[in-house]
Amino acid sequence: MAGKKLKIILLRWTVEPELLVAMAAKLCYSPANIEDLLKKITEKDQEKFVEQLVQMNHMSPVEHIGFTFAIEGISRACTHQIVRHRVASYSQQSQRYVGEQSEKNEDGIFDFIIPENFKALGEIKINIFKEQMRCIQGFYDYWVKVLKEESNVVGEKAFEDARFLLPNAAETKIIITMNARELLHFFKERCCLRAQWEIRAMAEEMLRLAMEKCPIIFSKAGPACVNGLCNQGKMTCGKIQEVRGKFKNLKEKNICNNMMPEKTE
Ligand SMILES: Cc1cc2nc3c(=O)[nH]c(=O)nc-3n(C[C@H](O)[C@H](O)[C@H](O)COP(=O)(O)OP(=O)(O)OC[C@H]3O[C@@H](n4cnc5c(N)ncnc54)[C@H](O)[C@@H]3O)c2cc1C
């Protein structure tokens, strides 16, 4: 169906993530062997120690934790921004191998994302946007047909060129793996009110999911202003209290103070 909605599934995460971080950090400071260290770590609550590590910015242990998210109902405009984050791995649905011909969908248009500001203008404007997408579908179908019939191009070769007609609104699917350190950086940039609305909605949901598994490390995650000063200079949104309140709520809803997250997925 056209007009898709954002959906995010946390596919995989490192088990006992904060224990692993504690283990990696203790190794740096301890003369003990690995087995003794492991025993000590599991016997004692490591919450304070992990909190301290993050506070003093000893971040390499945090890189041992990985999260893999599956995301759909997102625009190409959004994934173009996501993949600018280099310390990550991505697998994205190909517009080359996956064609967008009108017969693919029941309403005859490729899937697309409708911007919230368009939606706010009401049904008539939404329908105008849908008709514009239908028009683009026509251009796309035209080129797939012409390429197949007039230049003997086959299979993905036709999609490869016809996709030049597709808009930034076209829906896509992506699997993202990031370590927790990169996620903290990603949340700082993309949960900020200055970030584009779609990537911001995505980042907030990713943060909510990551926090369920890793409450200590993500307890201070979010835009810069949540834990300090706004880093946007003259471009500041000026809504620091509102933003702090929002992230406080997000955290309070999720923090479970549990150092031992579930082991099965
Ligand atoms: C509000 C907003 C507006 C933006 N507008 C634009 C725009 O108009 N045009 C545009 O092109 N981009 C724009 N960007 C994208 C931005 O410039 C970054 O490319 C993107 O946010 C990825 O962030 P990053 O480079 O810090 O981090 P990542 O790629 O996630 O890397 C994480 C960190 O690793 C380090 N790192 C990674 N690679 C290198 C490297 N090669 N050299 C040195 N250090 C490295 C850096 O410390 C970096 O912060 C915008 C981003 C935001 C949040």
Ligand as a Chemical Component Dictionary entry (heavy atoms), coordinates in Angstrom:
data_LIG
# 
_chem_comp.id                   LIG 
_chem_comp.type                 NON-POLYMER 
_chem_comp.pdbx_formal_charge   0 
_chem_comp.three_letter_code    LIG 
# 
loop_
_chem_comp_atom.comp_id 
_chem_comp_atom.atom_id 
_chem_comp_atom.alt_atom_id 
_chem_comp_atom.type_symbol 
_chem_comp_atom.charge 
_chem_comp_atom.model_Cartn_x 
_chem_comp_atom.model_Cartn_y 
_chem_comp_atom.model_Cartn_z 
_chem_comp_atom.pdbx_ordinal 
LIG C1  C1  C 0 20.970 18.691 11.332 1  
LIG C2  C2  C 0 21.919 18.132 10.305 2  
LIG C3  C3  C 0 22.058 18.756 9.091  3  
LIG C4  C4  C 0 22.939 18.253 8.130  4  
LIG N1  N1  N 0 23.056 18.885 6.920  5  
LIG C5  C5  C 0 23.917 18.412 5.992  6  
LIG C6  C6  C 0 24.070 19.049 4.722  7  
LIG O1  O1  O 0 23.413 20.046 4.445  8  
LIG N2  N2  N 0 24.927 18.524 3.821  9  
LIG C7  C7  C 0 25.681 17.412 4.098  10 
LIG O2  O2  O 0 26.467 16.982 3.244  11 
LIG N3  N3  N 0 25.564 16.782 5.285  12 
LIG C8  C8  C 0 24.698 17.247 6.229  13 
LIG N4  N4  N 0 24.583 16.594 7.416  14 
LIG C9  C9  C 0 25.346 15.337 7.631  15 
LIG C10 C10 C 0 26.586 15.546 8.515  16 
LIG O3  O3  O 0 27.497 16.452 7.915  17 
LIG C11 C11 C 0 27.300 14.200 8.760  18 
LIG O4  O4  O 0 27.778 13.691 7.533  19 
LIG C12 C12 C 0 26.400 13.151 9.352  20 
LIG O5  O5  O 0 25.618 13.701 10.368 21 
LIG C13 C13 C 0 27.243 11.985 9.892  22 
LIG O6  O6  O 0 27.855 12.396 11.103 23 
LIG P1  P1  P 0 29.387 12.250 11.483 24 
LIG O7  O7  O 0 30.220 12.525 10.300 25 
LIG O8  O8  O 0 29.665 13.020 12.740 26 
LIG O9  O9  O 0 29.443 10.826 12.029 27 
LIG P2  P2  P 0 29.713 9.325  11.621 28 
LIG O10 O10 O 0 29.978 9.105  10.193 29 
LIG O11 O11 O 0 28.567 8.639  12.235 30 
LIG O12 O12 O 0 31.056 9.068  12.401 31 
LIG C14 C14 C 0 31.114 9.144  13.832 32 
LIG C15 C15 C 0 32.319 9.928  14.256 33 
LIG O13 O13 O 0 33.491 9.214  13.834 34 
LIG C16 C16 C 0 34.496 10.148 13.455 35 
LIG N5  N5  N 0 34.780 9.973  12.029 36 
LIG C17 C17 C 0 34.132 9.160  11.143 37 
LIG N6  N6  N 0 34.719 9.223  9.934  38 
LIG C18 C18 C 0 35.725 10.118 10.047 39 
LIG C19 C19 C 0 36.688 10.620 9.125  40 
LIG N7  N7  N 0 36.723 10.264 7.847  41 
LIG N8  N8  N 0 37.573 11.516 9.583  42 
LIG C20 C20 C 0 37.576 11.910 10.879 43 
LIG N9  N9  N 0 36.686 11.483 11.792 44 
LIG C21 C21 C 0 35.790 10.590 11.390 45 
LIG C22 C22 C 0 33.926 11.543 13.731 46 
LIG O14 O14 O 0 34.285 11.926 15.025 47 
LIG C23 C23 C 0 32.441 11.328 13.650 48 
LIG O15 O15 O 0 31.693 12.290 14.350 49 
LIG C24 C24 C 0 23.710 17.076 8.397  50 
LIG C25 C25 C 0 23.548 16.451 9.642  51 
LIG C26 C26 C 0 22.679 16.954 10.582 52 
LIG C27 C27 C 0 22.531 16.240 11.907 53 
# 
loop_
_chem_comp_bond.comp_id 
_chem_comp_bond.atom_id_1 
_chem_comp_bond.atom_id_2 
_chem_comp_bond.value_order 
_chem_comp_bond.pdbx_ordinal 
LIG C1  C2  SING 1  
LIG C2  C3  SING 2  
LIG C2  C26 DOUB 3  
LIG C3  C4  DOUB 4  
LIG C4  N1  SING 5  
LIG C4  C24 SING 6  
LIG N1  C5  DOUB 7  
LIG C5  C6  SING 8  
LIG C5  C8  SING 9  
LIG C6  O1  DOUB 10 
LIG C6  N2  SING 11 
LIG N2  C7  SING 12 
LIG C7  O2  DOUB 13 
LIG C7  N3  SING 14 
LIG N3  C8  DOUB 15 
LIG C8  N4  SING 16 
LIG N4  C9  SING 17 
LIG N4  C24 SING 18 
LIG C9  C10 SING 19 
LIG C10 O3  SING 20 
LIG C10 C11 SING 21 
LIG C11 O4  SING 22 
LIG C11 C12 SING 23 
LIG C12 O5  SING 24 
LIG C12 C13 SING 25 
LIG C13 O6  SING 26 
LIG O6  P1  SING 27 
LIG P1  O7  DOUB 28 
LIG P1  O8  SING 29 
LIG P1  O9  SING 30 
LIG O9  P2  SING 31 
LIG P2  O10 DOUB 32 
LIG P2  O11 SING 33 
LIG P2  O12 SING 34 
LIG O12 C14 SING 35 
LIG C14 C15 SING 36 
LIG C15 O13 SING 37 
LIG C15 C23 SING 38 
LIG O13 C16 SING 39 
LIG C16 N5  SING 40 
LIG C16 C22 SING 41 
LIG N5  C17 SING 42 
LIG N5  C21 SING 43 
LIG C17 N6  DOUB 44 
LIG N6  C18 SING 45 
LIG C18 C19 SING 46 
LIG C18 C21 DOUB 47 
LIG C19 N7  SING 48 
LIG C19 N8  DOUB 49 
LIG N8  C20 SING 50 
LIG C20 N9  DOUB 51 
LIG N9  C21 SING 52 
LIG C22 O14 SING 53 
LIG C22 C23 SING 54 
LIG C23 O15 SING 55 
LIG C24 C25 DOUB 56 
LIG C25 C26 SING 57 
LIG C26 C27 SING 58 
# 
